[in-house]
Amino acid sequence: MSDLKAMMEERKKLLGDMQQLNDRKDFSNLDREQWDRMDARYVELDGLIERAQRSARIDAELRKPAYDLPAVRAASAEKAVAADFAATPEYRNAFARALRTGEMSEVRALNTGSSNAPMPVDMQRRIWELMMKETPLRSLSRVFQVATDQQITVETAIPTGYIVDESTSTTDGYASPTSTVTESTGTFGRKTIGDFTYAVRSKVTYQAYNDYVNGGTYLANKVAQALAQTEEQYLMTGDGSSSATGNPAQPNGVITQINTADNKFTFTGGTTGQGWTGLTADAVIETAHLVSPQYRRGPSLRWIMGDTAAKEIRKLKDGSNRYLWQVSDNVPEGLTNGINGSLYGIPVVISQFMPTSTAAASVAFVVGDFSNVEIYDRGPIEFMLDQYTDLAKLNVFLQTWKRSDLTVMAGASGYRPFAHAEFK
């Protein structure tokens, strides 16, 4: 910082000296040579100061505590990218030239790395916004940026409260005061946040460079769809397995973590112990009420189910052969309470990545406050160009990837944000 200050002071003094010299009426050739030397030093200082300021901004960004960074939302997705260099016109131009020519050296230099580079802010913003639309889980959860593997503190139980007996005598209708306020302390656990990489490899022709100049919408759209679907799949249903030959490690997905919490309503599925035939309206209501009351009123309260589960619930009928799940605003009776697109007054989200198995112990559908799911993104969306594999056809491959992990605040008994229905 002291070096930066000294350079800025030298530049300021140099500018004043150059102005005084330029104002002289008897401006000689010697003055011209001196002025040129001062001008060259001024340009040199300008470049050194710019690089020092950029380095300081990047260093400050990397040193930020993870929880000081804002949650990623579609409206503020630009804040989710890494450092300022990815937002500069120079970086965007270098990225465009890399797509057109396959020449990565300038992009790598701007990225201060040697292997890969983040996408420009404008294109990355499009991808983030499209991913928010493609993935219901990401749009409902809280999303953070993190820099390294870290442990977070998770509350697992809250203290127990008591009512105190204020009786002062045995003649006022109470027995003698005997109530005791017992010590009760909240308990906490530690969870390690790791990272898992989701990637897509896209073929891009040199001619398609024009599409990028026109906004890059097509390319951003396809990359977003592929990354979003892959990430949603494993953040929803990842089994937490370790890496093995041919099988990469998976995160502990939302369904896995909710199922582990064991806050469930079990219903019998069919004559063979499988299938949907044992599903009843009671199962839906019982499951909803397993969510602790304090979590049944938030804006992120949702059912998440597969299309088959929604269809089977929709087919439930009363004794008069009328459908219970009425999806018309004009029908007051039924599980929806007259609210379109809701079940038992709770909005329904259909996810293609919900489990489809109807075997015993499989999750049928979940309900809960999904703001208690936290997604942790590690760094920006990055890319690398492979310009040689299909050079004969003037094609390049754009390898794009991002890294993330998640945790579910499952809570303890009586303090559960989630519940699920399960086959038996």
C-alpha angles and dihedrals in degrees: 000000000000090000090051091050092049092050092049091050091049091050091050092050091045091053091053093049091049091051092050091049092048091052093058114114094211095056104174134188089260088054089050092053091048091048091051091051091049090047092051090050090048091054090047092051091047091057094044092050093048092052092046092051091048091049090050092051092050092046091050091050093051092049095053115115110248093240094055090066118093123248114262114249130163091253092054100030092126088070089062095072123094122245134351095259091077090060098053123105088235091059093047091050092048091049091051091049089050090055091047100043106017089236107142102170097096094045090050091049092052088048091052087228138097107218114041142357139212121252119256115273095248094053093040090052090055090051092049092049092048091047090054088056094044098049120054091189094058092046092053099040131076111255126204137180116232131183104203143007106291143167122239129198115242124192110231101177138010125224119271117249127213139197113233123226106234096186113141100184141017093243100067097077096272130099116239112297109274105151116123128198103223120207111257124173129190115249128222139197135199125236126188115224111212130167138248124196124229116191143180129193115209129186113228124184121219087240089058087069086090089063089058092049088053091057106291090248096141095048093043090049095052094044091048093050094050096044093043095051094046093047093045091051095056098034087054102040108011109141098211092243122161123244118274136168106304093357120086121209116272130213122244097262127214094258092048093050095044090048090051090055087064095215095143148135113220122209130185113252115210135307093300096048092261138084136047101283093101094056113118137174087253089064091056094048094043091051093050092052093052087073107091111255094243089063097048096080107051126114090244095055106128146153110232115195141146122258092257092055091050090050093049093048090046089056094057111118138191127233091279092056093252120141112254096207101067111183098192122102088219096062111083098186128071136060093299094061086222096302114135115232093011135106118211086348093304120112115248124226119194114213122188088208098062112118114271100196117113095192120124115288092021119133114248099184140333135220131191151100103302094194082084089069111088121197118199117204117201110213129315131315105278135198143193129194124227103198100168110052095077101017092131089069094040092248129138127193120230109207109198129182146164134191130223147147135188144206132203121220094220097171129201132281110307090015102071123143092186142044135175141198116235136192121238 
